[in-house]
Amino acid sequence: MLVYAKGPLTDPSALVDLGPPEGLGGKVLEGTPKISARVDYQADGMMAGIFESTTGKVEVTFPFTEHATILEGEVKITDSSGVSHTYAPGDSYLIRQGDVVLWEVRGPRVRKSFFNITR
């Protein structure tokens, strides 16, 4: 069993650079966000682990359905109808595959645990 606790990772070097946000369906609108992740489970179109993004604003067309919980930092997510919410440690969300959202990290970083399904 893995436990994803709120707060800083004990070993941030375990995260792997994912390259530019465009590789995950993103379009950078502000800043130069860097994204990284650690995959703890992957099988049959499912993936789970830790994801991190640094400061910036990105429009993302989600390539998978994702349930995530914020562990560190804050992110403001705005959906295509203009509804927005700022998520902080302990908050969770669900975004469906194909949904377009604005993902805005204002602080130095946001870190989340995630579970994705691609079908």
Buried (B, 14 or more C-beta within 10 A) or exposed (E): EEEBEEEEBEEEEEBEEBEBBEEBBBEBEEBEBBBBBBEBEEEEEEBBBBBBBBBBBBBBBBBBBBBBBBBBBBBBBBEEEEEEEEBEBEBEBEBEBEBBBBBBBBEEBBBBBBBBBEE
